[in-house]
Amino acid sequence: MSSRRKLPIGVFDSGVGGLTVVRALMERLPFEDIVYFGDTARVPYGIKSIPTIEHFTGQITDFLLDRGVKMLVVACNTMAAVAAHVVKSRAGDIPVLDVIDAGAGAAVAASRSGTIGVIGTPTTVNSNAYARRMHAIDPDIRVFSQACPLFVPLVEEGWLEHEVTRLTAREYLKPVLAEEVDTLVLGCTHYPLLKPLLQDVSGPDIRLVDSAITTAELAAARLASLELANPGHAPAHYAFHVTDIPLRFQTIGERFLGRSLSHLSKVDW
């Protein structure tokens, strides 16, 4: 067990969005090594069939397990919604966390009225995964979901405070806020970069649940409970693997990560 504590955490996503989860993990668990996998050659996953997503998820899971990780974090809402079972079936005794479980649990705990809004990509919203997991915790919770397909390209364009993004947010949030939700789940790993703008549009009384932060908190708690936290205090090592390195990846990745993106390698299946 003591040797396992020094192994890295494996984090994966369909592309670059999961780097917001990596950033939160770096801040919450500064001495934990992290191996990240982003399937940048095959993104987006949201338009693909469930069997295809399951197949890709299995490939990535095996890749990270081969690198001797002590925990797997599914940092992609689409994968978590439709293929979490694939990860768990291959992981054996390796603990598996995902952004939907973390976000759903945090939202139920944060809500005062039991009325919660969820914003995400069309695939995540149509899967109803957040509502199902919230209802498993508390059947009386009322959940109102809204797909926000334009947020991802706006974030990747860097328009985090742009008036176009603000107007788009107002339109998307209008039906959710009309239901008098008191908690709003940011159900896509791109959305934490829009948190200041979304808080401003939603108003100060709405609690925003950042799935990146909640996932990092859950990871810290799980590592502690399983006695898998790294006892050392040496600087952590981070490795990033992608299936393609498009021209803008470095720029977008560093924006998501909040620091320079080093130790980047391309994986050829």
VENSUL-V760324 format. One record per backbone hydrogen bond with DSSP energy under -1.0 kcal/mol. CO is the residue of the C=O (numbers start at 1). NH is the residue of the N-H. If there is no record, write none. Layout:
# VENSUL-V760324
{{CO/NH} {CO/NH}}
This chain:
# VENSUL-V760324
{{1/5} {3/6} {4/7} {8/70} {9/35} {10/73} {11/37} {12/75} {13/39} {16/19} {17/20} {18/22} {19/23} {20/24} {21/25} {22/26} {23/27} {24/28} {25/29} {29/32} {33/9} {34/239} {35/11} {36/241} {37/13} {38/40} {38/243} {39/42} {45/48} {49/53} {50/54} {51/55} {52/56} {53/57} {54/58} {55/59} {56/60} {57/61} {58/62} {59/63} {60/64} {61/65} {62/66} {65/68} {71/10} {72/97} {73/12} {73/75} {74/99} {76/80} {77/81} {78/82} {79/83} {83/87} {84/88} {85/89} {86/90} {87/91} {91/94} {95/72} {97/74} {98/102} {99/103} {100/104} {101/105} {102/106} {103/107} {104/108} {105/109} {106/110} {107/111} {114/142} {115/182} {116/144} {117/185} {118/146} {119/187} {120/148} {121/125} {122/126} {123/127} {125/128} {128/132} {129/133} {130/134} {131/135} {132/136} {134/138} {138/141} {142/116} {144/118} {146/120} {148/151} {150/154} {151/155} {152/156} {153/157} {154/159} {155/158} {158/160} {162/166} {163/167} {164/168} {165/169} {166/170} {167/171} {168/172} {169/173} {170/174} {173/177} {174/178} {176/179} {177/180} {182/207} {183/117} {184/209} {185/119} {185/187} {188/191} {190/193} {191/194} {192/195} {194/198} {195/199} {196/200} {197/201} {198/202} {199/203} {203/206} {207/184} {209/186} {210/214} {211/215} {212/216} {213/217} {214/218} {215/219} {216/220} {217/221} {218/222} {219/223} {220/224} {221/225} {222/226} {223/228} {237/34} {239/36} {240/265} {241/38} {242/267} {246/249} {248/252} {249/253} {250/254} {251/255} {252/256} {253/257} {254/258} {263/240} {265/242}}
